[in-house]
């Protein structure tokens, strides 16, 4: 999708994208330069509640680490018995 920069430096975000990302007049966007690629990132008015649960998965990371550690210990002990 192409857009054009105005003489004043304005850009118009196409209606389909405004609708898709729920952008309304007055919303704030951050412009981020990713090494030659510009990105428009919506700024949430209250980022703390917006981020709650963002990294939550179905499995417990702590439990996965404990299980992996037990498997490694078991593997090391079996190598010591053979050697």
N, C-alpha and C positions, 0 to 999 in steps of 0.2 A: 504494500500500500504506500503510495507516494503522497507526501504533503509538501507544501511550499512555505518557505520562510518569507514573511513580509518584510518590507523596508524597515519597519520598526522592530523587527526581530520576533514577531509573534508567529505562533504556529496554531493551527486549528486542528484539534483532535477530532477525527471523524466520528459522527454520531454513533455508528455501530460499536466503536471501541469505547466511547463514553458510556454507552448502555451496558456493554459486556463487563466493564470494570466499575460500574455504578458511580461514575464521576458526575458531579453536579457543579453548577456555577459556584465559585467561592472555595471549592476544595483546593487544598494545597498539594503541590507536586514538587518533588525534589529532582533536580537534574544531576545525574551521576555520569562521570566520564570513566568508562571502563577501557582505558587505553585505546582510544579512537572510536569507541562505540558509545553513543549517548543513550541513556535510558531515563525515562520518566517514571519515578517511583511515587505512588500516592503516599502522603504523610497522614498517618492515622492520628486523629485528634488526641487520643489517649492510648499510647502504645503499650502500656503495661497490661490492661485487660485484653488487648488485641493479641498479645503474645502468649497468654495463658493457654497451656495445653498444646502449643505449637510443636514441641518436640516429643510429645507423649506418643509412645508406641504401645503395641499390644503386649510385648514382653518386657520384663524388667531387665535393664542393663546390668544392674548389680547382680541379679541372679545368673545372668549369662556369663559374667566374669567369674563368679564362684564355680559354676559348672565347668568352664574352660580350664580353670586352675586345677580342679580335681582331675580332669582328663589328662592334663600335662603331668601332674604328679604321678598318676597311675602309669603313664607311658614311661616316665623316668625310672620308676621303681621296677617295672618289668625289664627294662634294659639292664639295670644293675643286677637283677637275678640271673639273667642269661650270661652276662659278661663275667 
